[in-house]
Amino acid sequence: MKRLLFILLLTFTAATSWAKIPDEDDILRKTMDSSSPYYYTSLMVRYNNLERLTEEEYHYLYYGFAYQDDYRPTAINNAFDQLYSSLPTINTESPDSKELAYIISLCNEAMILDPFSPTILNMLVFAYGQMGDKKREEAYFYHLHGIMETIKSSGDGRGEKYPMHIIMFSHATDVVSSMGLASKRAEIISRKVEYIPLVAPRKMPDGKKVRGFYFDYSRIYRNKPEEVTFKKKRTWQFNGLKPREYK
């Protein structure tokens, strides 16, 4: 069975399938209760053990992270920065074993601060696929798919009233990139919502045109240290690796 390495080629269906706006009280209660099937610690152990989770489990795991002591959305992630800066130099057709080991090492370190980064998960799928480790390649692919679907199902993103919900700014960029769309600078339009305009309008399956997408970043804001300020506009980028298929 063929699967795409990069989630960015998957069809974007949030316009018709979103139905899971995060309920903060529900998420906090269930992820903190050790008797709950959505107890955060248990879910995270399974996630780290590369178990494939259910749609509900990914939902509670992703948004439950915002209530953990390890959640530091504004912290500098040096490993992620190194990973990102190395992307243009990667030989995507035939990377050598040392290069792949370096990528995996950076990914593992970067995941300490951002365990659900689509970019990081994306690179782990790529690296393990190139190494011939199909088990880990598939496991990280399903994690990537689960996290992306969690975000996309949290809102249609077409207006400020129903934004998609994120726990890291970079996750919004990854969602837009997952549609294969070119975007302009992201704009913070309120204390809770940012807007990522598209370079060109996109016609959705229901026939309506979308000029950009809205994201709720309130979880980041409530965890923001006093000394951190957000600018009105930022320039986003996503890795330039070309998508490929694997069996």
Protein Blocks (a to p, Z undefined) as FASTA:
>chain_A
ZZdfblklpccfklmmgcbdccfklmmmmmmmmkbcklfklmmmmmmnopacdfklmmmm
mmmmmmpfklcfkbccfklmmmmmmmmmpcfklccfklmmmmmmmmmmmmmmmmmbfklm
mmmmmmmmmnopaklmmmmmmmmmmmmmmmmmnoghlamklccddfbfklmmmmmmmnop
acdddddfbfkbccdddfbdcddfkopacfbdcddfklmmmmgcfklccdfbdcddddfb
dcdddZZ
